[in-house]
Amino acid sequence: MSTDGASPPPYDTSTPSPARMYDYFLGGKDNYAVDREAAEQVKAAVGEMLCHATVWENRRFLQRVVHYLAEAGIDQFIDLGTGLPTQGNVHEVAQEVIPEAHVVYVDNDPIVLAHGRALLATNATTTVITADAREPDTILDHPDLKALIDFSRPVAVLSIALFHFITDEHDPAGIVAAFRKRMAPGSYLALSHLTTDGTPAEELARVEEVYRRATSPIVFRPPERIAEYFAGFDLVEPGLTRPWKWRPGYGPAGPQTDSLYAGLGRLPAA
Ligand SMILES: C[S@@+](CC[C@H](N)C(=O)[O-])C[C@H]1O[C@@H](n2cnc3c(N)ncnc32)[C@H](O)[C@@H]1O
């Protein structure tokens, strides 16, 4: 979509949105001037190379972990904080291994639904819903999700580059717990998160300042806090680590940064 065309855009173009900024960081076109300006401020704070490497390191982790999960036989995915469609979306990676894999995409930014309808919900086994991860029961009880996800069987919940947009006040661990309660043994949680460990505090403070003016603030967390989100899950080897170190042979290799941590947890038998 051209966002600079003559017809007025159907979205709030006066406030930067994390989904549209991320699209810009990845080289996409579904963003507005306000998003690009904010994204450029982030690049100025941490450096353009690091910014580019971080988003691609994260995206490559997403693709490898979905590939791993599909090879492990997981055929249903809930992708929280989907982002705008790009290359190698969850259903594309999963359905290469299991053609009938079910995928529910969830994002609270309405632009994701609008673009996702065309590009993510490409078949009867994928759908996109607009919902807020801070209200997990709304997602879990959503009729479109219930139509595709059978909680009596293992499911993968993906929280990739989402929880750094959830402040402590909204209890990220509580969100995981709400999903965990419904998940069958053998289900998985895949998670990546921006961290305080590896980037100078003053650079992170400048990034936080940019996102304070966006539709969502950003929160960098130390690895021990991120590890808490896997409570109740057994971490799959190599555990909570830099995304580029997570099973690099399992798909496209990512750039290597110290920006993030990522891991995959498996829910053991009760
Ligand atoms: C950095 S993008 C990550 C996209 C994708 N998961 C990936 O890793 O490539 C974060 C996404 O989370 C979404 N998001 C932020 N807060 C959210 C919330 N409370 N509920 C649902 N989605 C949210 C944003 O709209 C954005 O699309």
The ligand as an SDF file (V2000), in Angstrom:
LIG
                    3D

 27 29  0  0  0  0  0  0  0  0999 V2000
    8.0250   -5.0640   17.2410 C   0  0  0  0  0  0  0  0  0  0  0  0
    6.4940   -5.6110   16.6070 S   0  0  0  0  0  0  0  0  0  0  0  0
    6.8100   -7.3510   16.5240 C   0  0  0  0  0  0  0  0  0  0  0  0
    6.1580   -8.0380   15.3360 C   0  0  0  0  0  0  0  0  0  0  0  0
    6.4480   -9.5320   15.2220 C   0  0  0  0  0  0  0  0  0  0  0  0
    5.9700  -10.2470   16.3980 N   0  0  0  0  0  0  0  0  0  0  0  0
    7.9040   -9.7840   15.0400 C   0  0  0  0  0  0  0  0  0  0  0  0
    8.5730  -10.0580   16.0370 O   0  0  0  0  0  0  0  0  0  0  0  0
    8.4210   -9.7220   13.9200 O   0  0  0  0  0  0  0  0  0  0  0  0
    5.4400   -5.5050   18.0420 C   0  0  0  0  0  0  0  0  0  0  0  0
    3.9790   -5.6440   17.7290 C   0  0  0  0  0  0  0  0  0  0  0  0
    3.2740   -5.7740   18.9600 O   0  0  0  0  0  0  0  0  0  0  0  0
    2.0650   -5.0670   18.8320 C   0  0  0  0  0  0  0  0  0  0  0  0
    1.5770   -4.7400   20.1750 N   0  0  0  0  0  0  0  0  0  0  0  0
    2.1020   -3.8560   21.0580 C   0  0  0  0  0  0  0  0  0  0  0  0
    1.3660   -3.8260   22.1920 N   0  0  0  0  0  0  0  0  0  0  0  0
    0.3590   -4.7240   22.0200 C   0  0  0  0  0  0  0  0  0  0  0  0
   -0.7240   -5.1600   22.8300 C   0  0  0  0  0  0  0  0  0  0  0  0
   -0.9200   -4.6550   24.0450 N   0  0  0  0  0  0  0  0  0  0  0  0
   -1.5710   -6.0950   22.3320 N   0  0  0  0  0  0  0  0  0  0  0  0
   -1.3720   -6.6110   21.0910 C   0  0  0  0  0  0  0  0  0  0  0  0
   -0.3730   -6.2380   20.2780 N   0  0  0  0  0  0  0  0  0  0  0  0
    0.5010   -5.3100   20.7350 C   0  0  0  0  0  0  0  0  0  0  0  0
    2.4000   -3.8470   18.0210 C   0  0  0  0  0  0  0  0  0  0  0  0
    1.2550   -3.2610   17.4240 O   0  0  0  0  0  0  0  0  0  0  0  0
    3.3740   -4.4430   17.0170 C   0  0  0  0  0  0  0  0  0  0  0  0
    2.7170   -4.8520   15.8570 O   0  0  0  0  0  0  0  0  0  0  0  0
  1  2  1  0
  2  3  1  0
  2 10  1  0
  3  4  1  0
  4  5  1  0
  5  6  1  0
  5  7  1  0
  7  8  2  0
  7  9  1  0
 10 11  1  0
 11 12  1  0
 11 26  1  0
 12 13  1  0
 13 14  1  0
 13 24  1  0
 14 15  1  0
 14 23  1  0
 15 16  2  0
 16 17  1  0
 17 18  1  0
 17 23  2  0
 18 19  1  0
 18 20  2  0
 20 21  1  0
 21 22  2  0
 22 23  1  0
 24 25  1  0
 24 26  1  0
 26 27  1  0
M  CHG  2   2   1   9  -1
M  END
$$$$
